């Protein structure tokens, strides 16, 4: 099935607006973020490469 055919056939999946009433009353929304960080020393002889989470 091609993408265009799928989207046309399942148009209701992405055209509906989501509202608070679509979820149970005790549902808790949350957010998160993540970043990969690498730090290093400019003078290699004084410290090794560090990977910081």
C-alpha positions in Angstrom: 0.0 0.0 0.0 1.4 3.4 -1.0 1.7 6.2 1.5 -1.0 8.3 -0.2 -3.5 5.4 -0.3 -2.8 4.7 3.4 -3.3 8.3 4.4 -6.5 8.7 2.4 -7.9 5.4 3.9 -7.0 6.4 7.5 -7.6 10.1 7.3 -9.5 10.0 10.6 -6.3 9.0 12.4 -4.5 12.4 11.8 -7.4 14.8 11.3 -9.0 14.5 14.7 -8.2 17.2 17.3 -7.1 15.8 20.6 -8.6 17.3 23.8 -8.3 16.9 27.5 -11.6 14.9 27.6 -10.0 12.2 25.4 -8.0 11.1 28.5 -9.1 9.7 31.8 -9.7 12.3 34.6 -6.7 11.0 36.6 -4.3 11.0 33.6 -1.1 13.0 34.2 0.7 14.6 31.3 4.5 14.8 31.5 7.5 16.0 29.5 11.2 15.1 29.3 14.3 16.2 27.6 17.7 14.6 27.0 21.1 15.6 25.6 24.3 13.8 24.9 27.2 15.7 26.3 31.0 15.2 25.9 33.6 17.2 27.7 37.3 17.2 27.2 40.5 18.8 28.4 42.3 21.0 25.9 45.7 19.8 27.3 45.6 16.0 26.7 48.4 15.2 29.1 46.5 16.5 32.2 43.2 14.5 31.8 41.6 11.8 29.7 38.5 12.2 27.5 35.3 12.3 29.7 31.8 11.3 28.6 29.3 12.9 30.9 25.7 11.8 31.1 
